[in-house]
Amino acid sequence: MTDGDRGHEAGPRRALLLENIHPDAVAVLEGAGFEVETERGALSEDQLIERVADVSVLGIRSRTQVTRRVLEAAPRLTVLGAFCIGTNQIDLPAATERGVAVFNAPFSNTRSVVELAICEIIALTRQLTDKNAKMHAGVWDKSATGAHEVRGRRLGIVGYGNIGSQLSVVAEAMGMQVLFYDTAEKLAIGNARPCGSLHELLESVDIVTLHVDGRPANRQLFGEEEFARMRPGSIFLNLSRGFVVDHEALRRHLVSGHLAGAAIDVFPKEPAGPGEPFESELRGLPNVILTPHIGGSTEEAQQDIGGFVAGKLVRYLTEGTTTLSVNLPGLSLPAPDSGCRLLYVHRNVPGVLGRVNSLIGSFGVNVDGEVLGTKGDIGYLIADISCGWPDELLDQLADLDCTIAVRVVTLGSGPADS
C-alpha cells in the first residue's frame, strides 16, 4: 500500500500464483476466501503489470521478476510470497517502501537439495556419467581406475546455512570429512571443521560444493583464481545461484583435466519455461552433470513449500503475523477470538508509538494489547483495539508523515480489511 492508503475499504480477495505453485497453496488461499488465479509459467515484467492491478496476494517462484514497475502497478498488493528459498528476484526495497510484506520458504526444500548434492557427489566420484554413456554406446568398460568411495573423501562446503549444514550432517554420516567456509560465524555441527578463508578450504578438500545466497556480493564468487586453487582431480558442485560461477573458467579447468568433474543445477541465464532452448558452455562435456534447476524440485518439497508459504500469507492477512518475513520486523501477537486489529507499517523514526497511541486515545478507543518491532528503516506495529471506531481515526493515522501502510482486520472474519 502506498503512503496515505487508508486500508479500511473491503479489498478484492484475489490472489495470483505463477510458475506452477503446488495445489496445496491454492487450497489454503481458497480456504481463506480468496479467488485464486494460477499460471504454469513465469510472466514477463509487462505481462505481470497487466495482471496485478487488483491483486492483493502475489505468489511466484524463482523466474518471475517483481520489479519496482510491477509493484507500482499493484496498488492493492498487500503480501508477496516467494515459493522458493531465494528472494533476489524481488525488489525488496520497493516492496518495503509500499508496505508489502514478503515471505519465502527458507527451510522447506532443504532436504531435496541435500539429497541431489549427495547423489551427484557419488555419481561423479564413481564416474557413473562416463560409464553410463559408454554402455549406451555399446562399450563395456569394467574398470576401477579413477573411481572412489565417498567414505574418507574431504568435502568442502561453501555457505553453511540451512542447506550447507544439513549436507554436512548427511555427508559425515556417510564417512566423509567435512570442512566449511562461511562469511558469518557458524556453529560447526558434528565433526565439521570451519576454515578461516575460502582459499584454505579450496586447497584442502577433494569436493567443493556451493550453497550461498543470492546477495550481489556473491556474484562471480567462483572464477579462474578459485578453480586454480582447487586440488587436481577435485569435483565441483553448484546448486545455489547461477551468477556466482564463471562458467567459461569452469569449462577450461574441466577440459584441461585439472578438475575431474562438475555438477551444475543453476545457470547465469535460464530458459523462462519448458521448450525454450538451453545454452551453456558446459554442454557436451562427458564429466559434467547438468540439471535444469531442480535442486528443490521434488513433490515432497513443493508440497511443503506450497502449504508453508501460503500459510504465512494468510496469517499475515488475517492476523498481521510477520514471523519469518523477509523485509518486515518479525512480530506475532496472540489473536483473541473477536475484535479488531490495527496493522501499521511505518518509518522507523523516534516517537511513533507515542503518537499512534495518543491519537487512538483521543478517539476514546482502548488498546487491549500491542507489540512493535523495527528492522532498519522500517517499523511495524500490531495493536488489538475496540471495534466500531470512527473512520476519521484511520484517516488521521494514514496521514501521519511516518505512515507507510495501515490496515484494520476484524479477527476471525477472513482476510478482507474491515
Buried (B, 14 or more C-beta within 10 A) or exposed (E): BEBBBBBBEEBEBBBBBBBBBBBBBBBBBBEBBBEBEBBEBBBEBEBBBEBBEEBBBBBBBBBBBBBEBBBBBBBBBBBBBBBBBBBBBBBBEBBBBBBBBBBBBBBBBBBBBBBBBBBBBBBBBBBBBBBEEBEEEEEEEEEEEEEBEBEEBBBBBBBBBBBBBBBBEBBBEBEBBBBBBBEEEBEBBEEBEBBEEBEBBBEBBBBBBBBBBBEEEBEEBBBEEBBEBBBEEBBBBBBBBBBBBBBEBBBBBBEEEBBBBBBBBBBBEBBEEEEEEEEBBBEEBEBBBBBEBEBBBBEEBBBBBBBBBBBBBBBBBBBBBBEBBBBBBEBBBEBEEEBBBBBBBBBBEEEBBEBBBEBBEEEEBEBEBBBBBBBEEBBBBBBBBBEEBEEEBBEBBBEBEBBBBBBBBBBEEBBBBB
